[in-house]
């Protein structure tokens, strides 16, 4: 009697689909542990890449942001202080002189920029950098001091200067001058304290020497032009300080990642050979005036231009692939479980574990190969290797050729499905939902004949 009871228990353990489901589910959860380590590995490798990219940017030149040119004119202000003398019983008034600055933006600002991108390598990592040619011209009106409540006699014209702020002094490769009428004024860097601005983007100041008063007062409009060359990386942006600002950028970079609050005029798509885009911004389009007193405001938030970083780099694609790791392992185990249930072939938990480890090895192969090749080739090599390994291993488990071929086709379809989702951005959720619905329908159709009792 006792032996019969033991045999019943042994047969139940051997035949129970419920117990097998729990074991397979537990093994799927166990496989989350190596997946978490793989995510940590990707983060570590991505951090190494960022450090290398920073080194490249430091040597070549960082982001290019241009704020200017701005006319800076000092003026005098006075404060009066009245004190009472107890001894003389009289009031005395002292007058103190202060020097402040008034800032005037150009009425017209035109910038034509030609940007050529290139890859810079350091070890096995690379960064997209660029060199740019900037041709800038425009017009300054006669400064309106009356609107700022500044008397003409208090204006210090002999100390007037032109200033430009930029994020990238290291990348400038020529002597920068501003041409006003027949005069050329060279720019020179000056130290300015960036700590007062709580912003991650720090700007440096270039300023001319003292400019001639006659250049700005003989005519109602003063024309200027500036040409310079800048090496940079990440992105190129300007601040629209002109009453009318026009920007034209021509580049060999095939991107449509235009940044800032202003979009190009043209709606045409970017071709593989690059782009030629134009912007036009009026003073009514942005919330600041054409003149300021005391200090020049930080207007970095209104900058616009082009970002030269790839939308999804290789490590981001690897991260997205790992996010589908649970789905891949779960569906693969489900395929083996359905085959096991239909064919009555027993698959040991250890064999499930080996299959799970093989599936996680796909991600380490993918990361390693991606660092020396592109993501598409790495995905093809890693997925083909894992599909072949599991198919051959399943042949020794299932003892025939029909089921291993089915597993090979199923895994190939799964990897292809996940690859498509990774490549998509706007339609990833839609395609993923439709794919999962089809998989669910197929599982329901296949499992309808299984006797769960």
Secondary structure, DSSP 8 states (H G I E B T S, - for coil): -HHHHHHHHHHHHHH-HHHHHHHHHHHHHHHHHHHHHHHHHHHHHHHHHHHHHHHHHHHH---EEEEEEEEEEEEEEEEEEEEEETTTTEEEEEEEEEEEEEEEE-SEEEEEEEEEEEEEEETTEEEEEEEEEEEEEEEEE----GGGT--GGGEEEEEEEEEEEES-STTB-S--EEEETTEEEE-EEE----TTS--S---EEEE-S---THHHHSSSEEEEEEEEEEEEESEEEEE--SSEEEEEEEES-----EESS---S-----BTTBEEEEEEEEGGGSS--SEEESS----GGGEEEEE-S-SS-HHHHHHHHHHTHHHHHHHHHHHHHHHHHHH-----HHHHHHHHHHHHHHHHHHHHHHTTS-HHHHHHHHHHHHHHHHHHHHHHHH-SSHHHHHHHHHHHHHHHHHHHHHH-STTHHHHHHHHHHHHHHHHHHHGGG----
